[in-house]
Each structure stands twice: as structure tokens, then as C-alpha cells.
Amino acid sequence: MPRRAAFTPWAGLRSLYACNSSGPALYAGRMTDAKEDESLTLTDTLSSWMRDAFRTAYPDAPTDFEEVVVVETANPEFGDYQCNAAMGLARHLKLAPRVIADHIAAHTDLPPFMARIEVAGPGFLNLYLDDAWLAGQIETLAAGERMGAPAAGGGKTVVMDYGSPNMTKPLHIGHLRSHNIGSVLDRMHRFLGYHVIADNHLGDWGTQFGVTIMGYRNFGDAAAMKSSPLEELERVYVLSYEQTKKDSDWMDRCRQELVKLQSGDPENTEMWEMFMRLSLEELDRIYARLGVHYDEIRGESYYRDKLAGTVARLEEAGLAVQSEGATVVFLEEEKLPVCIVRKSDGGFNYATSDLATVASRVEEHHPDRIIYITDERQQLHFKQFFAICRRLGYEVGLDHVWFGLMRLPEATFSTREGNVIKLDALLDEAESRAQAIIAESSPEMPEAERKRVAAAVGIGAVKYADLSQNPQSLVTFTWDKALALDGNSGPYLQYAYARIASVRDKYSERFPDGSPETEPLRLLEPIERTLALRLIRFGDVVVRAAHQYKPNVLTDYLYDLAQTYSSFYQNVPFLKAPEGIRESRVRLCGIVAAVLKQGLDLLGIDTPARI
Ligand code: ARG
């Protein structure tokens, strides 16, 4: 068993660097601040070192060099990491960039993690990590709990509001992205040490309930309500809604039912509670399929008694005023349209509900940040609502993560009812298509296992097809792309994982007494070094994906890692390599498998041992 390191990602780097006694005192001093270091990624740490190199080289400069950063290179010709700061500093230092870069390269003491600094082009600093240090870091990374990812969250509290469907319709494919992207950002934040409160802010208190109650009273089917409540609610809603168009008396009665519900009438309240209870059970079943979990499920109804008070507070603060019978907040300063918080008929709006919700979340959870994940059509709502929060003096960070719609080309589905595709039907089809693929690739796999693996592959494929796109772009979903075994897809990565993990089994069959984990990791061939450089980026990648709200940063990384592994596998001998090297390579395989698994875990994608 590898030694289990306490969680300090760049422990090696820190201690090696700190014992570099010729290094600047300032830096040595900082290095003792373990709390700060645990929250740093490798690029943060390298940036900090470079910044100190500039400070030492130019102590009298009219800048504190905060803009000095080190970034990952896309092309190995430009080093393992690169610093482009000399270009921007030329102005401050009144020196040519190349002169600055040459000076830094020539006068900076190389800490043990750095093999060399090269100057290129007009003044780029190309940084090369030390091989032995790199190998040691990869060993430590594999032994730690987070694969080198830092505790960037430092215990900060984040409320995540995602999924949040409106409650009288079955989930359709349009509901996938908020649940999927939201739960991935949720997992990533937890992984990085944030305290996350995931809240499903259901739309369970809208004006549609008057129409729904009338529908259920007149056309409802108790058995259907039990077996597929969301479908039944939608059915009676549609019937009742059609009636309102033919019969104005019907519309009035719907309004009365709504008023009764909103004023706490026992019969309507009981009916609404039954709708909610049965619908939530149905949601839970889909959430189990998707692997989505919440800490709280508080729909809009939870805040219903706070709406009037919310409007009163806005009025007291001088923010809300009467206009044409309604209560509104003018947002001219922010160049936004007016926001209605109470309609002329006395009803409250979506924004009012969100304002009541934010007050409650701040009071109860004291979050540092609240993150809302919805489709692009709600951008204006969140701009208005955030503007009002700022005027009310809330200090909590507020972010709206919006995503583009998911589109399906015609004829994508064999089972298509009406023009909406239910999420359940999408997942069913994904599983049955995956079963067919597995039946072909592993005909000997027992039925029960095939079912389980098909669920993992099918649902993983759907999730990955969504996550691998920039969230803000429109996703065109096709089965061919989602299920491809040879492209940037979920099944490709699951398949790669299963193959990599099997190397260890093959090794144990051939060398039952061998123990790769006790052999040192050696990076002999260039491709082994390249692979190690990929692995060491994992922490930076997860931080970037989480903080930029872009799961596709992680999918791109995993795809690239699997491809790099593939050229490693094809180009160097494993089991036929001499003893020692063989163990090192098998060990490196194991670390690649572990990082792939961790990455797929964060994406909510299972990794079956075989496919
Ligand atoms: N229920 C809303 C909808 O389906 C989304 C709610 C998002 N969250 C929020 N706090 N506004 O459009």
C-alpha cells in the first residue's frame, strides 16, 4: 500500500522550496503559512514563486508584481509552464521584455522543483519541472485523497440552486442541463472543500394551481395520480386550461380556487399537498437514476408567507414604489427594465419569491456565495433580482450560471410522444442503446451485469454529451456522438478506464508476487513524462472547471489524458519491460486510472470494471 499522505497537495514542493535557504526570506516566511498553501493549485504556487523572483530581481520597481502569473502551456515546445509577465512589465521597468526575461532566467535561484528556465521569443519564460520532483509529486498525488486538488474552498459556504423544475409537468429533456451541470458544479465544490448546500427550488406555488385544482376536481383520476402524478397533473391542467378559453365562468372558478389555496383553505391545501407529495416521489425516482441529491428541497411555497413582508421591506427601504396600481422597483441606474414585485391584482412575482428566498438563505446559512443554474432565458430576471439585492446591501456573492438549450435533430427518438421528449424516455432509450452495444462487445456478460453496465454507460453518455459542451452554447444531441466508443464521449472514457484498470490485473496474473506500489516511479521515456505532466494538472483543472462554472474544462482534460495514456500504452512496453521499469509503468497506469475515475466521479459518471 502506498503511504497515505496527509492532505497537503504540494507538500513536497513546499518543503523542498522552504529548505532552499538561499531563497528569499519573504518566500520562506510565506511557506510556513500552511493554511494558505493548502488552498493553492500548482500554478498558484509557481506564480507565487515567480512573483518573488521578480520582486527580488527588481526590488525598487514601482509595482508589486501582482500581475505575474504562471500558466500551463498547450505546446510542450514552450516549456511545462510559462510566464509571460516580462511583456507587460516592460512599461513599469522601462526595459525591453527580453532584457527582463534574460535577467530573471540568469539570476533566479532554481528551487528543487525547477529544472531550468529558458527565455524564448520576445521575452517568454519557459519553465521546466524537475523530473525527480515530478515523479515524487505524482506518487504523493496518488496517495492523497484529492489527487492533488487543493482545498480551495477553505470551508466557505455556497448555496447551489439547481434543477428547480416547475411542478406540474413531467421532466422533459429541457430539464436535463440544470440538474446535470448543477450537480457537477456541486460535486466539484464539495471536492474542493466548500461547504455546499444544494437546494431544489421547486416551482410549486405558481398561479397554475387554480387551473390544476379545477382540472383535478373535474377530470382527475386518482389511480393515474398515484402511478404517474406529474403526467396526470399535466393532463388535467391542459383539459382545464382549454376549458378556460371556452368558458369565462370556468376561468373565474379557477381564480377562486387559487385564492382559496393561497389563503389556506383546508381542502385545497390538502389537495395541493397530495399533488406535491406524489410528484416529489416521482422526481426522486428520476433523481436516483441521474444521481442527483439535494440537501434541501424548498420550493417557492416555502417562502409564501414572506412575500408581503418582502415587498414591505422594499418599500421601507425606498426601493419599491407604486406605479399604475402595481408595486415596482425602477432599475434605471443599472439600465434594466422595471421589476414588478407586486402585481395590480395583489399577486406576487417570481422576483419577489427570489428576494424572499435570498433573505432566508442569508439568515439561515450565512453563505459566501449563492449560485443559480438555469437556462439562458432567465438572464434578465437574475440581473434585476441581483441588482435589487445589491441595493438592499447584501454582501453575499450572487452568480447566475446560464446555459444554452439542448436541441435534438428530428428523428432522434424511436419513442416520441407529442413534441416534448420526456427525460425518462431519453434515459430509457440511452440504456437500451447501450445494452445493444454491450451485447455486441461482451456477448458473454451475464444479463444482470449487462443491465447495470448499460445503465452506467447509457446515462453516462447522455450526461457527458451535455457536460462536454461549453455550457453557454446550444447543444445538439445525437446518439452517434453520445455513444461513440472512439471520440470525446462518456463511453470512450469509461472504456478507457476499464482497460487501464485491467493492466493491474494482468500484471498480478503474470507476477503474483510483484508489488508495483513499493517501486519508485520513474519517468524514463518522454511519453511517461508527458503523462506525468498531465496528471499533475488535475488540481488546476478541477479548480478552473469549478470556479469558471465549466464542466467541459474537466471533460476536455480527461479526454486528453485518455489519449495521452493511449500513446503511452502503444509506445512503451509494460509487462515485457525489465523488472523495476515494469513496476513503475504499472504503477503509472494505476495512477492514470485513479485520476480518470476521480474525474468521472465528479462528472457523476460511473466507472464499471468492464464494458
Ligand atoms: N422554477 C424555475 C423554472 O423552472 C427555475 C428556478 C430557478 N431558481 C430560482 N431561485 N429562481 O424556470
Residues whose N, C-alpha, C, O or C-beta is under 5 A from the ligand:
A	BS01	LIG	D161 S164 P165 N166 H201 L202 G203 D354 T374
